[in-house]
Amino acid sequence: MAETPPQPAASFPDATLAAYRASIDNIDAALIHMLAERFRITKAVGAHKAAHALPPSDPGREDRQIARLRKLAVDAQLDPDFGEKFLRFIIDEVIRHHQQAQGGGD
């Protein structure tokens, strides 16, 4: 008689793991909604900049934002390098959108 192969760990109920995963799923959903709202606002900023012939990027503001958010990351016990990379990714995408709004991007 053949033995039953071991079941993958995911098939066994684990209430603690399920609760952690539910919290992670909620946080991921909140992040997506927050990013969507942020991009709605930055789209309006891009339209304003295009209408007033303002440059698509503001390196001084970007530097101040990165410094501010690096400090927030440290205070929140998050790796500030990761926080900066995450913010830089968002800023670069916003600038790309602003360039497109001005007819000068992809």
N, C-alpha and C positions, 0 to 999 in steps of 0.2 A: 504494500500500500504506500502511495506517494505521500510525502509530507506536504503540508500546506506551506507555501512560501511565506516568509515574514511580510507583514503589512507595512507599508510606508508609515512613518511617524505621523504624517498629516491626517491619516484616517482615524487616529485615536483622539477622542475628545479631550481637550485640555482647556478648561475654562479660563485659566490665567492667560495662556497664549492668545486665546480668542479675544479676551478683553483688551489685551495690548494691541492686537491687530485692529480691532474696532476703533480704538483711539487713534491709531496711526491713520486709518482710512478717513476718519473725521478731520484730522489735521491736514491730510493731503487735499481733501475737498475744500477746506478753508483756504489753503494756500492757492489753489486754482482760482477760487472766487476773488481772493484778494489781488492776485496778479491780473485777473480780468478787469477788475475795477481800476487798478493802477494804469493799465494800458488804455482804458477808456479815457482817463484823465490826460495821459500823455498824448493821446491822439488829438485831443482838443488843444493841448499846448502846441503840438506840431502845426495844427491848422492856424493857430494864432501867430506862430513864428513865421509861417509861410506868408500869411496875409500882411505882415508888417516887415517883411524882408529881414528877419532876425536870423542869425546863424543857427543851424540845426543842433549844435552842441555848445556847451558852456563849460569849458575845462575847469575853470575856477570853482563853479558850483559842484561839478563832479568830484573834484578833489576834497571839497568840504564835506560832501555827503559820504564819501568813502571813509574819511577820518572819523566822522560822527558815528557811522555804522560799525566801524572797527571797534570803537570804544563800547558801543552797545553790545557787540558780540562778546567782548571780554567780560563785561558786566553780567552777561547771560551765560557765561561759561561755554561759549561756542568758539571754536577756532577762528580767530579774526581773519586769517588768510582765506579760509573757506568762505566766510561772510563777504570778504572783498571780491573773491572770484564770482560768487553768486550775484552780487550787486553789479559788478562789471559786466557780466553777461546780460543782465537786464538793461543797463545803461546803453550798451552797444546796440541792443535791439531797438531801443527807443530812438537812438540817433539815426539808425537805419530807416526807421519809419518817418522821422522828421525829414530826412533827405529825400525820401520818396514823395512826401507831401510837397516839397519844393521842386519836384521834378528832376532831382539830381541823383537819385539812387537807383538801385536794381530795378 
